Amino acid sequence: MVQIRPISEGLDAETLHVTIADDALPFAEVSAQVKAQAREINKDAMMLSWYNRRTGKGYPDYECGSQRPFWEMFADSRGCNLKVVVNDGDYVFYYLKL
């Protein structure tokens, strides 16, 4: 992993809270809706990582011995400046606004 900037103790990102009424939507559809909303904020927004609380999975998924989840550290080290929280944390997407 290449570190682009120093890792902070927490993300200093703009946070967008989104509510998606259909709880049965598959992850791919939730991700597509979040991408569309992120692109409304910045047309070149690029997803860096994500976390799905319902399944407990995140991307990327590595063990790194840190107190913070790796997908959060990964996004932070790559300059994450937009965090999208869906349904109070069921899903969290980390973006880079270019």
Summary of the structure (lengths in Angstrom):
residues: 98
radius of gyration: 13.0
end to end distance: 20.4
largest distance: 38.1
contacts: 258
relative contact order: 0.29
helix: 27%
strand: 27%
